[in-house]
Amino acid sequence: MEDIALCEGVQRGLESPAYSVGRYAPSVEMAMHHFHCLLHANLSS
């Protein structure tokens, strides 16, 4: 039952006008995005 409430809350957030579609949440996942950019650059060269 806890998961249902959590999923419903996430869904409401995704439907919010404040949410913009993307792979990362820029305010909290800058390090992850940077890591993936470095990984991509390394694998591409």
HTML snippet that shows the backbone in 3Dmol.js (N, CA, C, O; Angstrom):
<script src="https://3Dmol.org/build/3Dmol-min.js"></script>
<div id="view" style="width:600px;height:400px;position:relative"></div>
<script>
const pdb = `
ATOM      1  N   MET A   1       0.819  -1.192   0.000  1.00  0.00           N
ATOM      2  CA  MET A   1       0.000   0.000   0.000  1.00  0.00           C
ATOM      3  C   MET A   1       0.866   1.260   0.000  1.00  0.00           C
ATOM      4  O   MET A   1       0.478   2.277  -0.575  1.00  0.00           O
ATOM      5  N   GLU A   2       2.032   1.200   0.639  1.00  0.00           N
ATOM      6  CA  GLU A   2       2.897   2.375   0.668  1.00  0.00           C
ATOM      7  C   GLU A   2       3.362   2.740  -0.733  1.00  0.00           C
ATOM      8  O   GLU A   2       3.449   3.922  -1.067  1.00  0.00           O
ATOM      9  N   ASP A   3       3.659   1.748  -1.550  1.00  0.00           N
ATOM     10  CA  ASP A   3       4.131   2.014  -2.903  1.00  0.00           C
ATOM     11  C   ASP A   3       3.065   2.687  -3.751  1.00  0.00           C
ATOM     12  O   ASP A   3       3.384   3.526  -4.594  1.00  0.00           O
ATOM     13  N   ILE A   4       1.818   2.335  -3.543  1.00  0.00           N
ATOM     14  CA  ILE A   4       0.735   2.939  -4.322  1.00  0.00           C
ATOM     15  C   ILE A   4       0.681   4.437  -4.053  1.00  0.00           C
ATOM     16  O   ILE A   4       0.601   5.232  -4.989  1.00  0.00           O
ATOM     17  N   ALA A   5       0.723   4.823  -2.803  1.00  0.00           N
ATOM     18  CA  ALA A   5       0.685   6.250  -2.455  1.00  0.00           C
ATOM     19  C   ALA A   5       1.899   6.979  -3.017  1.00  0.00           C
ATOM     20  O   ALA A   5       1.779   8.102  -3.507  1.00  0.00           O
ATOM     21  N   LEU A   6       3.060   6.349  -2.948  1.00  0.00           N
ATOM     22  CA  LEU A   6       4.275   6.947  -3.486  1.00  0.00           C
ATOM     23  C   LEU A   6       4.166   7.139  -4.995  1.00  0.00           C
ATOM     24  O   LEU A   6       4.475   8.215  -5.507  1.00  0.00           O
ATOM     25  N   CYS A   7       3.733   6.114  -5.701  1.00  0.00           N
ATOM     26  CA  CYS A   7       3.587   6.193  -7.160  1.00  0.00           C
ATOM     27  C   CYS A   7       2.554   7.238  -7.570  1.00  0.00           C
ATOM     28  O   CYS A   7       2.739   7.948  -8.558  1.00  0.00           O
ATOM     29  N   GLU A   8       1.477   7.327  -6.816  1.00  0.00           N
ATOM     30  CA  GLU A   8       0.463   8.340  -7.123  1.00  0.00           C
ATOM     31  C   GLU A   8       1.027   9.746  -6.933  1.00  0.00           C
ATOM     32  O   GLU A   8       0.721  10.648  -7.712  1.00  0.00           O
ATOM     33  N   GLY A   9       1.840   9.933  -5.912  1.00  0.00           N
ATOM     34  CA  GLY A   9       2.474  11.233  -5.686  1.00  0.00           C
ATOM     35  C   GLY A   9       3.440  11.591  -6.794  1.00  0.00           C
ATOM     36  O   GLY A   9       3.485  12.740  -7.233  1.00  0.00           O
ATOM     37  N   VAL A  10       4.214  10.619  -7.250  1.00  0.00           N
ATOM     38  CA  VAL A  10       5.138  10.849  -8.362  1.00  0.00           C
ATOM     39  C   VAL A  10       4.364  11.215  -9.620  1.00  0.00           C
ATOM     40  O   VAL A  10       4.749  12.135 -10.342  1.00  0.00           O
ATOM     41  N   GLN A  11       3.286  10.508  -9.883  1.00  0.00           N
ATOM     42  CA  GLN A  11       2.477  10.791 -11.066  1.00  0.00           C
ATOM     43  C   GLN A  11       1.916  12.209 -11.022  1.00  0.00           C
ATOM     44  O   GLN A  11       1.918  12.907 -12.036  1.00  0.00           O
ATOM     45  N   ARG A  12       1.437  12.640  -9.855  1.00  0.00           N
ATOM     46  CA  ARG A  12       0.936  14.016  -9.717  1.00  0.00           C
ATOM     47  C   ARG A  12       2.055  15.012 -10.009  1.00  0.00           C
ATOM     48  O   ARG A  12       1.829  16.036 -10.654  1.00  0.00           O
ATOM     49  N   GLY A  13       3.254  14.709  -9.536  1.00  0.00           N
ATOM     50  CA  GLY A  13       4.396  15.589  -9.795  1.00  0.00           C
ATOM     51  C   GLY A  13       4.741  15.661 -11.269  1.00  0.00           C
ATOM     52  O   GLY A  13       5.067  16.732 -11.779  1.00  0.00           O
ATOM     53  N   LEU A  14       4.672  14.522 -11.966  1.00  0.00           N
ATOM     54  CA  LEU A  14       4.976  14.502 -13.395  1.00  0.00           C
ATOM     55  C   LEU A  14       3.961  15.300 -14.200  1.00  0.00           C
ATOM     56  O   LEU A  14       4.290  15.845 -15.254  1.00  0.00           O
ATOM     57  N   GLU A  15       2.739  15.370 -13.711  1.00  0.00           N
ATOM     58  CA  GLU A  15       1.693  16.110 -14.406  1.00  0.00           C
ATOM     59  C   GLU A  15       1.687  17.588 -14.031  1.00  0.00           C
ATOM     60  O   GLU A  15       0.904  18.362 -14.582  1.00  0.00           O
ATOM     61  N   SER A  16       2.541  17.981 -13.109  1.00  0.00           N
ATOM     62  CA  SER A  16       2.611  19.364 -12.650  1.00  0.00           C
ATOM     63  C   SER A  16       3.213  20.256 -13.733  1.00  0.00           C
ATOM     64  O   SER A  16       4.113  19.818 -14.449  1.00  0.00           O
ATOM     65  N   PRO A  17       2.743  21.492 -13.869  1.00  0.00           N
ATOM     66  CA  PRO A  17       3.331  22.405 -14.853  1.00  0.00           C
ATOM     67  C   PRO A  17       4.778  22.771 -14.516  1.00  0.00           C
ATOM     68  O   PRO A  17       5.503  23.260 -15.383  1.00  0.00           O
ATOM     69  N   ALA A  18       5.205  22.546 -13.288  1.00  0.00           N
ATOM     70  CA  ALA A  18       6.580  22.867 -12.896  1.00  0.00           C
ATOM     71  C   ALA A  18       7.579  21.831 -13.400  1.00  0.00           C
ATOM     72  O   ALA A  18       8.780  22.101 -13.425  1.00  0.00           O
ATOM     73  N   TYR A  19       7.111  20.657 -13.798  1.00  0.00           N
ATOM     74  CA  TYR A  19       7.996  19.577 -14.245  1.00  0.00           C
ATOM     75  C   TYR A  19       8.325  19.755 -15.710  1.00  0.00           C
ATOM     76  O   TYR A  19       7.433  19.995 -16.524  1.00  0.00           O
ATOM     77  N   SER A  20       9.599  19.641 -16.055  1.00  0.00           N
ATOM     78  CA  SER A  20       9.996  19.632 -17.464  1.00  0.00           C
ATOM     79  C   SER A  20      10.629  18.276 -17.762  1.00  0.00           C
ATOM     80  O   SER A  20      11.400  17.747 -16.961  1.00  0.00           O
ATOM     81  N   VAL A  21      10.301  17.737 -18.895  1.00  0.00           N
ATOM     82  CA  VAL A  21      10.748  16.401 -19.282  1.00  0.00           C
ATOM     83  C   VAL A  21      12.260  16.387 -19.480  1.00  0.00           C
ATOM     84  O   VAL A  21      12.831  17.313 -20.055  1.00  0.00           O
ATOM     85  N   GLY A  22      12.884  15.349 -19.007  1.00  0.00           N
ATOM     86  CA  GLY A  22      14.315  15.188 -19.192  1.00  0.00           C
ATOM     87  C   GLY A  22      14.811  13.956 -18.459  1.00  0.00           C
ATOM     88  O   GLY A  22      14.090  13.355 -17.662  1.00  0.00           O
ATOM     89  N   ARG A  23      16.047  13.593 -18.740  1.00  0.00           N
ATOM     90  CA  ARG A  23      16.617  12.407 -18.112  1.00  0.00           C
ATOM     91  C   ARG A  23      17.069  12.678 -16.689  1.00  0.00           C
ATOM     92  O   ARG A  23      17.078  11.777 -15.850  1.00  0.00           O
ATOM     93  N   TYR A  24      17.442  13.917 -16.420  1.00  0.00           N
ATOM     94  CA  TYR A  24      18.005  14.257 -15.116  1.00  0.00           C
ATOM     95  C   TYR A  24      17.232  15.408 -14.486  1.00  0.00           C
ATOM     96  O   TYR A  24      16.618  16.219 -15.179  1.00  0.00           O
ATOM     97  N   ALA A  25      17.275  15.460 -13.170  1.00  0.00           N
ATOM     98  CA  ALA A  25      16.772  16.619 -12.429  1.00  0.00           C
ATOM     99  C   ALA A  25      17.978  17.533 -12.225  1.00  0.00           C
ATOM    100  O   ALA A  25      18.807  17.267 -11.354  1.00  0.00           O
ATOM    101  N   PRO A  26      18.091  18.598 -13.006  1.00  0.00           N
ATOM    102  CA  PRO A  26      19.312  19.418 -12.990  1.00  0.00           C
ATOM    103  C   PRO A  26      19.720  19.926 -11.614  1.00  0.00           C
ATOM    104  O   PRO A  26      20.912  20.055 -11.336  1.00  0.00           O
ATOM    105  N   SER A  27      18.768  20.211 -10.762  1.00  0.00           N
ATOM    106  CA  SER A  27      19.122  20.774  -9.458  1.00  0.00           C
ATOM    107  C   SER A  27      19.748  19.757  -8.512  1.00  0.00           C
ATOM    108  O   SER A  27      20.428  20.148  -7.563  1.00  0.00           O
ATOM    109  N   VAL A  28      19.539  18.474  -8.741  1.00  0.00           N
ATOM    110  CA  VAL A  28      20.059  17.470  -7.806  1.00  0.00           C
ATOM    111  C   VAL A  28      20.910  16.384  -8.456  1.00  0.00           C
ATOM    112  O   VAL A  28      21.517  15.585  -7.743  1.00  0.00           O
ATOM    113  N   GLU A  29      20.972  16.329  -9.769  1.00  0.00           N
ATOM    114  CA  GLU A  29      21.707  15.248 -10.430  1.00  0.00           C
ATOM    115  C   GLU A  29      22.806  15.762 -11.356  1.00  0.00           C
ATOM    116  O   GLU A  29      23.107  15.136 -12.373  1.00  0.00           O
ATOM    117  N   MET A  30      23.405  16.899 -11.006  1.00  0.00           N
ATOM    118  CA  MET A  30      24.471  17.449 -11.848  1.00  0.00           C
ATOM    119  C   MET A  30      25.666  16.503 -11.928  1.00  0.00           C
ATOM    120  O   MET A  30      26.254  16.336 -12.996  1.00  0.00           O
ATOM    121  N   ALA A  31      26.025  15.885 -10.810  1.00  0.00           N
ATOM    122  CA  ALA A  31      27.175  14.979 -10.796  1.00  0.00           C
ATOM    123  C   ALA A  31      26.929  13.761 -11.681  1.00  0.00           C
ATOM    124  O   ALA A  31      27.829  13.325 -12.399  1.00  0.00           O
ATOM    125  N   MET A  32      25.725  13.212 -11.634  1.00  0.00           N
ATOM    126  CA  MET A  32      25.394  12.053 -12.470  1.00  0.00           C
ATOM    127  C   MET A  32      25.437  12.433 -13.948  1.00  0.00           C
ATOM    128  O   MET A  32      25.950  11.676 -14.772  1.00  0.00           O
ATOM    129  N   HIS A  33      24.904  13.591 -14.279  1.00  0.00           N
ATOM    130  CA  HIS A  33      24.928  14.051 -15.668  1.00  0.00           C
ATOM    131  C   HIS A  33      26.369  14.246 -16.138  1.00  0.00           C
ATOM    132  O   HIS A  33      26.724  13.842 -17.245  1.00  0.00           O
ATOM    133  N   HIS A  34      27.191  14.861 -15.300  1.00  0.00           N
ATOM    134  CA  HIS A  34      28.598  15.077 -15.644  1.00  0.00           C
ATOM    135  C   HIS A  34      29.311  13.743 -15.860  1.00  0.00           C
ATOM    136  O   HIS A  34      30.067  13.595 -16.820  1.00  0.00           O
ATOM    137  N   PHE A  35      29.080  12.782 -14.984  1.00  0.00           N
ATOM    138  CA  PHE A  35      29.681  11.457 -15.129  1.00  0.00           C
ATOM    139  C   PHE A  35      29.292  10.821 -16.458  1.00  0.00           C
ATOM    140  O   PHE A  35      30.147  10.279 -17.159  1.00  0.00           O
ATOM    141  N   HIS A  36      28.017  10.883 -16.808  1.00  0.00           N
ATOM    142  CA  HIS A  36      27.574  10.282 -18.064  1.00  0.00           C
ATOM    143  C   HIS A  36      28.158  11.002 -19.271  1.00  0.00           C
ATOM    144  O   HIS A  36      28.444  10.366 -20.285  1.00  0.00           O
ATOM    145  N   CYS A  37      28.339  12.311 -19.182  1.00  0.00           N
ATOM    146  CA  CYS A  37      28.994  13.049 -20.272  1.00  0.00           C
ATOM    147  C   CYS A  37      30.441  12.595 -20.433  1.00  0.00           C
ATOM    148  O   CYS A  37      30.910  12.388 -21.552  1.00  0.00           O
ATOM    149  N   LEU A  38      31.149  12.441 -19.313  1.00  0.00           N
ATOM    150  CA  LEU A  38      32.531  11.958 -19.370  1.00  0.00           C
ATOM    151  C   LEU A  38      32.598  10.540 -19.929  1.00  0.00           C
ATOM    152  O   LEU A  38      33.461  10.235 -20.753  1.00  0.00           O
ATOM    153  N   LEU A  39      31.707   9.689 -19.492  1.00  0.00           N
ATOM    154  CA  LEU A  39      31.663   8.313 -19.972  1.00  0.00           C
ATOM    155  C   LEU A  39      31.396   8.273 -21.472  1.00  0.00           C
ATOM    156  O   LEU A  39      32.055   7.535 -22.205  1.00  0.00           O
ATOM    157  N   HIS A  40      30.445   9.055 -21.920  1.00  0.00           N
ATOM    158  CA  HIS A  40      30.116   9.106 -23.349  1.00  0.00           C
ATOM    159  C   HIS A  40      31.309   9.595 -24.161  1.00  0.00           C
ATOM    160  O   HIS A  40      31.625   9.027 -25.206  1.00  0.00           O
ATOM    161  N   ALA A  41      31.971  10.644 -23.686  1.00  0.00           N
ATOM    162  CA  ALA A  41      33.137  11.180 -24.395  1.00  0.00           C
ATOM    163  C   ALA A  41      34.244  10.135 -24.475  1.00  0.00           C
ATOM    164  O   ALA A  41      34.896   9.999 -25.510  1.00  0.00           O
ATOM    165  N   ASN A  42      34.456   9.399 -23.390  1.00  0.00           N
ATOM    166  CA  ASN A  42      35.502   8.383 -23.359  1.00  0.00           C
ATOM    167  C   ASN A  42      35.174   7.227 -24.296  1.00  0.00           C
ATOM    168  O   ASN A  42      36.051   6.739 -25.009  1.00  0.00           O
ATOM    169  N   LEU A  43      33.934   6.791 -24.300  1.00  0.00           N
ATOM    170  CA  LEU A  43      33.547   5.661 -25.143  1.00  0.00           C
ATOM    171  C   LEU A  43      33.460   6.047 -26.616  1.00  0.00           C
ATOM    172  O   LEU A  43      33.571   5.190 -27.492  1.00  0.00           O
ATOM    173  N   SER A  44      33.262   7.331 -26.888  1.00  0.00           N
ATOM    174  CA  SER A  44      33.127   7.795 -28.272  1.00  0.00           C
ATOM    175  C   SER A  44      34.476   8.009 -28.940  1.00  0.00           C
ATOM    176  O   SER A  44      34.559   8.046 -30.168  1.00  0.00           O
ATOM    177  N   SER A  45      35.535   8.152 -28.147  1.00  0.00           N
ATOM    178  CA  SER A  45      36.845   8.449 -28.737  1.00  0.00           C
ATOM    179  C   SER A  45      37.659   7.204 -28.984  1.00  0.00           C
ATOM    180  O   SER A  45      38.784   7.289 -29.477  1.00  0.00           O
TER     181      SER A  45
END
`;
const viewer = $3Dmol.createViewer("view");
viewer.addModel(pdb, "pdb");
viewer.setStyle({}, {cartoon: {color: "spectrum"}});
viewer.zoomTo();
viewer.render();
</script>
